[in-house]
Amino acid sequence: KMLSSINRCSNHRALFYNNNARFLTTTIRKATHDNFNYSQIRKEILQNWLTSEAKAGRGQQLRAQYCSFTYQDGARAYMKKNAKWHWLDKELSSNVAGETGAVYIYKGALAAIALRSDITNEARDFVKDHMTNESAHLSSFQSVVPNHKHTRLLPAWRAAGWTLGFIPTVLGGSNALYVTVEAVESFVEEHYQHQIGRLKDPAVEDKCVELVRLLEHCCADEVHHKEDAVEKLLVGVDKNEKFKAWWRSPWSKLVHIGSLTAAEIARRI
């Protein structure tokens, strides 16, 4: 009943965040990936939430049993701070957390580089370029995910990201930084691919085409970051060999487990 009501009302033209216009206008100006239709992405996220909410059997709480339940009612319900988080909400929360952590990894690395005289300008440029790119990712997700659907642990993510960038770099120099970035980005690639695969599943009712395009763009960037880190590790190493250090494998595994745990926490809190 709720789905049919939503579908009948889906042609209503209204701002996605009509009760939070300030959020809409400020975050759009921050976004740097201008080739994406953020308004369309918001609509796709809202429609996905409405469908998920209808299937969750909580229709009475949204007054779905009444014919007066409209698309605008759904948008207002979605914007309530106590609105239920469904699968996509949880995933987008983990994306905001992950991109926040990524920005602070590079901030921590820059702080470490400032303390070491043996790190080259190439490593510094690597950090600055990637931090700019991660900042654009973060801004994009902030533009489509309202604040009340961000994980409440963002301060912890900033601290953890900064520490993950600072400690390896200050102790192990640029190679430790590159190994850390490779490990982080390997996880992020898997993380985004999982989301993309589920959203592109033919069985999925709501086709989030523009959101998938944004996720694919971010994923491609993360793959580039990983490959760039690996390439930097091979500088001065025979092209037929790999960078060898006893700590590379255990450290990479530890970073992967930490990233996996952090993403799961961001989905829940």
N, C-alpha and C positions, 0 to 999 in steps of 0.2 A: 504493500500500500504506500509506504513511504517513497519507494523508488519511483512508482508511477506518478506520485505527486511532484517529486523533484523533476522528473522528465517533462511534465506538463509545464513546469515553471522555469525551465532552464533557459528559455529565450528572453527572460527578463534581463535587461541591460542595467547593471549596477556596478559600482566600484567594488572590487573584491574585498577591500577593507573599508567599507563605507563608515564604519564606526571607529576607524583608526587611520584617518587620512594623513595624519602627521607622519606615521610610520611609512606610508606609501611614498610621500614626496621626498622625505629626507634620504631614504635608502636608495631610491632610484638614482639620485645624483651621485651617490658613492660608487655605483657599479661602473666597472671599466670594461666589461665585456659587452660592448654596445651592440653587437650583432645578434643578440638574443632578445626575444620578445618576452620581457619579464611579466608583463600583464597577462599574457597567455599562460605562462608557467604558473602564475598564481591561480588562474581559473582551473587549470588542470589539477593542481594540488587540492583545491577546494572540492572539485567534482569527485576526486578520488576519496576524499574524506567523507563526503556525503554518502557515497556508495558503500564505503566500509562501515559507516555508522548505521546505515539502514540494515546491513547484513548482520550487524552485531546484536540485533534484537533489543536495542535501546530506544526504539522509536517513540515510545510514550514520553520519555524524558524530553524529546524535542517537539512534542505536540504534533507528531507526524500523522496522528489519526484524524487530524482536522484538515479540511480542504483548504483552509487559509494558510497552511504551511507553504511558504514560497522559497524561491532561491535566495532572496534577501534574508529570510528567517534562517536559512541554512548557513549563510555567511556570518550572521550575527552569532549563531550557536558555535561555529568554528572558532570565532575570535574570543569566546569566553575563556578565561584563564583556567577553568576547570574542565574544559573540553577534553574528551578522551583522546589519547594518542593511539593511532592505529599504525600499521606497519610503515607506511610512508613517512608519517610524522617522526617515528623513531629513527628511521634511516636519515632523514634530513637533519635531525638533531645531532646525529653522529657525524654528519658531514660538516656542520658548523663547528663542532668540537674539534674535528680533525684538522680543518683548515686553520682554525685558531692556533692549535698546537704547532702546525707547520710553520706559520709566520713566526712564532716565538722560538722555534728551533733555530731559525736563521738569525734571529735577534741575539740569542745566546751564543751562537757561533761567532757573530761579529764582535761580541764582547770578549770572547776568548782570543780571537785574532788580534785584538788591540793589545793583548798582554804578551803575545809571542812575536818576536822579531824575525823568526825563521819562516813564517808563512808568506807565500808569494802573493802578489797582486792578483794573479789568476784565481787563486782560491777566494780572495776577497770579492772579486767580480762575480764568481760563481754564486756566492752567498747572496750578494745584492740582487742579482738578476732573478734568482729563484724566489727570493723573498717578495720581490715585486709581483711575480706571477702568482704566488700563493695568496698575496693580499687581494689580488683581483678575484681569485676563486672565493675567498671569504666574503668579499663584498657582494658577489653575485648571490651567494646563498643567504646572506643577510637581507638581500632585497626580496627574497621570496618566502622566507621563513619568519613569521612574527616572533617577537622577543619571548613571548610566553611559551613558545614551542622550542626554545633553546634549552639545552641542558643547564641545570642550575649550578653545575660545577665548572663553569668556564674559567673562573679564577684559578682553580687547580690545574686546568689544562694549560693555561698560560705559564704557570710556574713549572709544570712538568716539561713542557716544550722547551722553555728556556734552558732548563737544566740539561735536557737531552742534547741540546745544541752546544752548551758551554763545556760540560765535563769532558766528553770525548775530545773535543777540539783543543782544549787547554792542556790536556794530558798527552794526547797522541798526535796533535798537529793535523794537517790537512788530510792525511790518509784516513785517520780515524773519523774525521768529518764525512769524507766521501763514503766510507763503509756504512756509517749511520744513515746517511741519506739514501743509499741504495736499499738498505733494509726497510726503512720507513716507506719508501715509494713502492717497493715490491708488495708490501701489505696493502697500501692504498689502491694500487692497481687492481688487486683481487677484490677489494671492498667495493669499488665502483663497478667492476664487471658484474658482481653479484646483483647489484641494484639494477643495472641496465638489462641484464638477462631476465630478471623478473618482470620489469616493466614492459619489455618487448615480447613477453610470452603471449602467444595468440589467444590464450584463455582469459587474459586480463580484460576486464570489461571496459575500463577507462584508459584510452590510449594517450599517455602523457608524452606526446611527440616532441614538444619543445623542451620539456624537462629532460628527456632522454638525450636530446641534442646537447644540452648544457653538460650533462653528466659525461657524455662521450668526449666532449671537448676537454673537460677537466682531467679525465682519465688519460687522454693522449698527452696532456702536459705532464702528468705525473710519470708516465712512461719515459718521456724525454728527460725528465730530471734524473730518473734512475739510470738511464743510459749515459747521460752526461757524467754522472758520478763514477760509473764503471770506467768510462773513457779516461777520466782524470786519474784513476787508480793505475791505469796501464802506462801512464807517462813514465818513460825510463825503464819499462819492463819489456822484455822480448815479446813480440806480438803473438807468438805461439804459446806463451805462458800466461798464467793468471797472477794477480797480486796475491802473494802468500804471506800470511801472518797467522800465528797460532790462535790469536784472539778473534780473527774475523768471523769464523763460523759460530762460536758460542755467543759472541756479542750480537750478531745478526739474529740468531734465534731468540735471544733475550728481548731484543727490540721488537721482533715480530709478536711475541707473546704479550708484551706490554701494550702494543698497539691494538691487538685483538681484544684484550681486556678493557682497555680504555674505550674502544668503540662500543662494546657491549654495555658498559656503565652509562655512556652517553645516551643510549637508547632507553634507559630505564629511569634515570634521575634528571 
